[in-house]
C-alpha cells in the first residue's frame, strides 16, 4: 500500500484557471480523428520551409548538440542588434514570443493587475497573463481592425499596467498605420506599457511599422523567426526594448531555453534576407489567389498584412461548418476566431502554389456540399 499522502493544493492562481489551452494542435486533431491531415493551413506556419543556409547551419550545429547553447545567445543578439540598429542590451531571447509573454507578465504584472487587449486577439497573451495572476479586460474590434481609440480609453478607465496590440494582427490580418500606433502610445496612461507584437512584421506593408525610439521606456516589441523565416518548430523569438526594461528578464527567464541548434538556425535565417524576400513575395501572390477564391464563392477576403487570409463567410455557423467539413472529409486543417463578430471568418495560411491549389479544390467541394 502507498503511504498516506495529502496532495499539495494548487496555487490560488492555477486553481482558478479553466482546464484549457489556447490552441488545439493539428497533432491532437489527428489523434482524435484517427486520420492523418493532408494539409496544415491553420497554424500560420511557413509552408515554404527554411532557407537552405538554415538547414546547413542546423546540420553543422547538430554535431554539437550534446553541448548547451550560449545562455546569453550573444552571437544571435549581436546580429539582431545590427539588424535593428540597437545594442545587444536592447535584445532578449526566448523560446518564441509566447514564452517571452510569460516572462513579461512575471516581471511586470503583480497579482490582480490589469492588461488590456482586443476581444478575440491572439489568445496566448491572455493565457500567459492569467497564468501569472493578471486580469484581462477587452474591447471589441471595429470593422475587423483593432480600435486604438477604444483600447486607449479602456486602459485609462481600468488603470491598465499593460496594453497588448498585435500589428499586423492575428487573427484578422489587418494592421494599424504607424501614425495610429504612435497616437495610441501617446494616449496611454503614464504607467501603462505598450506591448507590441510584431510576429508578422516581415509581411507588413510600408507605413505599418512605427519608427519608435529604441530607448522609449513606454514600449516593448516582440519579433519571431516562426513565420517568414520558417522556424516555427525551433521556437525562437526576441523582445526589443530599452535595456532597463528588458534586461530584468534575465533574472527569471529560462537561461538555456533557446538551444544551440536553434541559435545557429536563427542566425543563419537572419543572414539570408533574400530567402525571406522570396517568401514574402510568394505569400503576396498567395493572398491574391485566396481573395479570388473567396470572391468566386460569394465571400469576401479581408485585406491581409500577414501570411494568412481571413475569409468572411457570413456567419459563425457557416464558418464552423466549413472548418469541420474540411477537417473530416478533406483532411485540411484551418482555424477560425472564437469571438463574435470575428467568428464569421475562417483563417487560412498561405502555402506554396500546389498547397493553394489543393486548398481551393477542397474548399470548393465543401462549399458546394454546404
N, C-alpha and C positions, 0 to 999 in steps of 0.2 A: 504493500500500500504506500501511496505517496504520503509524505508528512503533511500535517496541517499547514495550510498556506493561505494567507489573505492577499489576494491580488491587489497590487498598489492601485490607488484611484488615479484615473486620468486627471490631468490638469483641468482646471475650470475652462480654459480656452478650448482645449481639444474636445472635452466632453460636450460642449455646446455646439460644436460644428456638425453639419449634416454629413452622413456617411457617403459622400460623393466626391468625385474628382472632376476637374474642369472638362476633360475630354475622354471619350471612349475611343481608344486607338483602333486602327484597322485590324491589327492582330487580334484584338478582343472580338471584333465583329466576325472575323474568320472562325474563331473558336466557337462562338455562339451558333453560327450558321452551319458549321462543318464544311464550308465551301471556300476555296481559295479565291481571293479577289483577283480580277484580271486587270484592273485599272485603279490606281490610287490618285485621286484628284481632290481629296478632302482636307489635307493637312498643309497645303501650301509649301510642300517640299519642292525642290527643283528637279523636275524630270530630265533636265539637261545634264545632270550629273556634275562632277567636279572636273576642274582643269586637269589635263594630263600631267602638268607640272605638279599639281597637288598629289595625284596618285603616286608619282615617282618619289615625292618627299615623304609620303606615308610609308612607302615600301622601305625606304632607307631608315626612317625612324623606327620602324618595326624591329629592325635588327638590334635596337637598344631598348626595347620595350620592357626589359627587366629592370630598367632604371627609372626612378622617379623623374618627372619633368621638373623644370625650374619652378619652384613655388612662387617666385616673383614674376615669371613669364617675361623676363626683361627684354629678350630679343623681339618678341611679338609686340610688347608695349612700345618699344623704341620705334619699330616700324609703323605702328599705328600713330604714334606721336608725330612722326614725319608726315604721314598721310594727312593728318588733320591740322598740322601747323601748330602743335602744342608741345608741352614737355611730357616726359614719361610719367610725371607725378599727376598729370591730368587723367590718366587711364588706369582703370582697374579691371581685371579679367574675371570671368565667371563661366560656369558650365551652362552657357546660354543665358539669355535675358531673364528667363523665368527664375533661375537661381538668384540672380542679382536683385530681382524684385524682393525676394525674401530677405536678403541681406539689407536692402534699403529699409524695409519695414522694421527689421530688428534694430537697426541703427538709429532710426529717426522717429519711430512711432511708439509712444507709450500706450499701455493698455487703455482702450476706450477712446483713443484719439481718432480723428476722422480723416478719411481720404475721399475725394470726390472724383467721379468719372461719369461717362455717358452710360445710360441703361442699355445693356446689350453689347458693350465694348469688350475687348479682349478679356476673357474670364479669369485667366491665370493671375492677373494683377490682383483682382478681388480675392482670389483663393489665397494668395500669399499674405495679403493684408489681414484677412480674417484669421488665418492660421497663426498670426503673431499678435492677435488680440485687438486689432484695429477694427474700426467700423467703416462701412461703405455707404455713402449717400450718392444718389444718381439723379441725373436729369435726362430727359429724352433727347434723341437725335431730332434734328429738324431737316426735313427734306433729304433724309438719308445721309446727312452730314453732322459731325459734331457741332454743337451750338456753343460757340465760345462765350457769347454774352450770358447765356443761362448757366454755363459752367462757372464763370467768374462770380455771378450773383450768388449761386449756391455756395461756393467756397466762402464768400464773405458772410453769408447768413448763418452757416453752421459752424464757422470757425475752423475750417479745414486746415490740417497740417500738410497734406499732400494733395495735388491735383494731377490726375493722370490723363494724358492725351496720346493716342497713337496716331501718328501722322507720317506717311499715309496710313489710312485707317484700316483696321481689321475689326469687324467683318464686312464693311461696305465697300472698301476700295477707294473711298473718297479722300479728299485732302483739303486742309485749310491752307491758305496762302501764308507766306512768310509774314506779311503785314498783319494778317488776322492773328497769328500766333504771338507776334510781338505785342499787339494790343491786349491780348488775353493775359500775357505775362505782366504787363504794366497795370492791369486791373486787379491782380491778385492781392489778398491781404499781405501785410508785411512779413508774416511768419509762415507763409504757405509756399512750399517748394513745388516748382513746376516740373513734373516727371514726364519727360518727352520720349516716347517710344518710337524710334525711327528704324524699326526692323526692315521696312521696305524702302529705305532711303535710296538705294541704287535705282529703283524704278520710278522715283518721283520726278515729275515734270519741273521745268525751270520755274523758279519762284515759289516752290513748295517747301523748301528747307530754309529756315530762318538763319541769318548770319548773326548768331548770338555770340557775345564775347565769351571766350573760354574761361575767364575768371569771374563771370557773373554768378554770384552765390545763390541766385534765385532759381537756377535751373540745373537739372541733371539729365543728360541724354543717354539713351541706350541704343546700341547697334548690335548686329548679329552677323554671323557667317552662315546662317541656316538657309537663307533664301537665294540671292543671286549667286553666291559662291558655291552653293550645293553641298554644304557641310552640316545639314540638319542632324545627321546621325552621329556627328563628332561632338556636339554640344560645346560650342564656344561662342561667347558674346562678350561685350565690354560696356562699361559705363564711362562716360566722359564728362568731367566737371571740374570745377575749381578744386585744387589739391586739398584745401582744408575741408572740402565737402566729401570727397571720395576716398581719401587716404584712411579715414577711420574704418572703412570696410575691411582693411587688412587685420583689424583686431578680432574679427568674428567670422570672416569668410573661410571656406574650406581651402586650406593652403595648397593642397595637391589636387584640387577639383578639375583643373584643366591639364590633362595628361600630356606626356611627352610627344606622342604621335599627333595628338590634336593640335598642340602648339606648332609643330612642324607643318601640318596641313594648313592651318590658318595663315601662317607666314607666307607659304607658297601661294595661297589663294590671293592674298593681298597684293603680291607682286605681279600677278597675272591679270592686269586690268583689261587687257584685250579680250580675254575669255569672258570676263564679266560684261563687257560691252556687247559681245555677241549674244549672250544670254538675254540681256535687256532688249536688244533689237528683235530677237526671235519671239520674246514674250509680247512685245508690242504687236507683232503680226498675229499672234495667237489671240490677243484680246479683240482684234478686229474680226477674226474668224468667229469668236463666240458671240459678238454683237450681231453679226449677220445671221448666225444660227438662231439666236433668240428672236430676231425680227421675223424670220421665216415662219416661226410658230406662233406669232402674235404676241410675243412677250417683249419686255424691254430690258436691256443690259445697262446697268449703271456704269457711268464713266469710272475707270479704274486707274489708280496710280500705283498699283501693286502688281503681284504676279498671279492674281486671280481675278475673276469677274463675278459679281453678284448679279443674278438674273431675277428680275421681279416677275413672278409667275401669277401674281394677282391675289393669292390668298395663302394663308398658312396651311390650310387643309390640302391644297394642291401641291404646295411645296413638300409637305410630308409624304404625300402620295408618290411624287416623283422620286424623292430620296429613297423611299422604301423599295419601290419597284426597280430602280436602278441597281440597288444592292442585291435584291433577291433574285431577279430574273436576268440581270446582266453582269453581276459581279463587279459593279462600278461603285467606288466609294467617293461620295461628296459629302458636304455638310450644309447646314442651314443655320442662321442665327436663331437664338432661343427666345428672343423678346420681341413682342409686337411694337411697332409695325414692321420691324426688320425681318420677321419670320415669314413675310410674303416672298422672301428671296431664297434661292439656292445659291451656294457659293462653290465655284468650280476653279481649281488650279489650272493655269495654262501649262500644257505639256508640249511635247515635240509634235511636229506635223502629223505623224502617224497616231499619236495619242489623241490628238484633236479629232482626227477622222473617226477613230473608234468611238470616242465620246459622242460625236454628232450622230452616228448611226444608232447607238444605244439610246440616246436622248430622244431621237425621232420615233423609235419604236415605242418607248414608254409613253410619250405624249400622245401618240395615236391610240394606245391602249386605254389611256385615261379618258 
